[in-house]
């Protein structure tokens, strides 16, 4: 497999790669996003994403361009061999095995979500921190959730911090981004029960039946859920808070509630 060698951090391809990492607008315009790390790239390919370009450092990766071909499962992305100095400039973290890819985006509309019988869905309203969303995706993968839906998002699904914190779960868990109004209508149409996590007028989460089709809805840690979700809910649920504080990290709350659904469905 042929590759082009890049030895300068001022190369236009390197500059464009850095823009993709830093700017959501650039990701939207190009239809590309960045995945860092051999393991994450392999998850990405296995879940049907198409690679556009791969930047690799042989001294870190321990593979030549020809030896890399087996890692791409028949895909033929453009290959760029970079020096250690250039790789250190484009890599966000250490321990990524010397490989970074530009990958083609997928559509993430509600119409792309395929629901099984009695689905388990996690919904986050106006999530702002990519790390929180990434952590929710990891838990959703572990719990076998059918989808994670981000309503009125303040971060895009291809933010590099989200991809890193999800450790590839962004690829393994079906995701959608939409408005809260669109999501509520979609859930009602599909007969999915809406459970909102909130302190007011709520029942203990472990007293709620989650065996049928269930959507667990979580708001921001600062302001909680908006009235549109509170009013659309079939029931309100809460987690016991025995300390002096009255809120949990959104990703922790999501994990607790998801695994309660798992417990009920496997008991």
Secondary structure, 3 states (H helix, E strand, C coil): CCCEEECCCCCHHHHHHHHHHHCHHHHHHHCEEEEECHHHHHHHHHCCCCEEEEEECHHHHCCCHHHHHHHHCCCCCEEEEECHHHHHHHCCCCCCCCEEEEEECCCCCHHHCCCCCCCEEEEEECCCCHHHHHHHHHHHHHHCCCEEEEECCCCCCCCHHHHHHHCCHHHHCCEEEECHHHHHHHHHHCCCEEEEECCCCCEEHHHCCCCCCEEEEECECCCECCHHHHHHCCEEEECCCCCCCCCCCHHHHHHHHHHHHHHHHCC
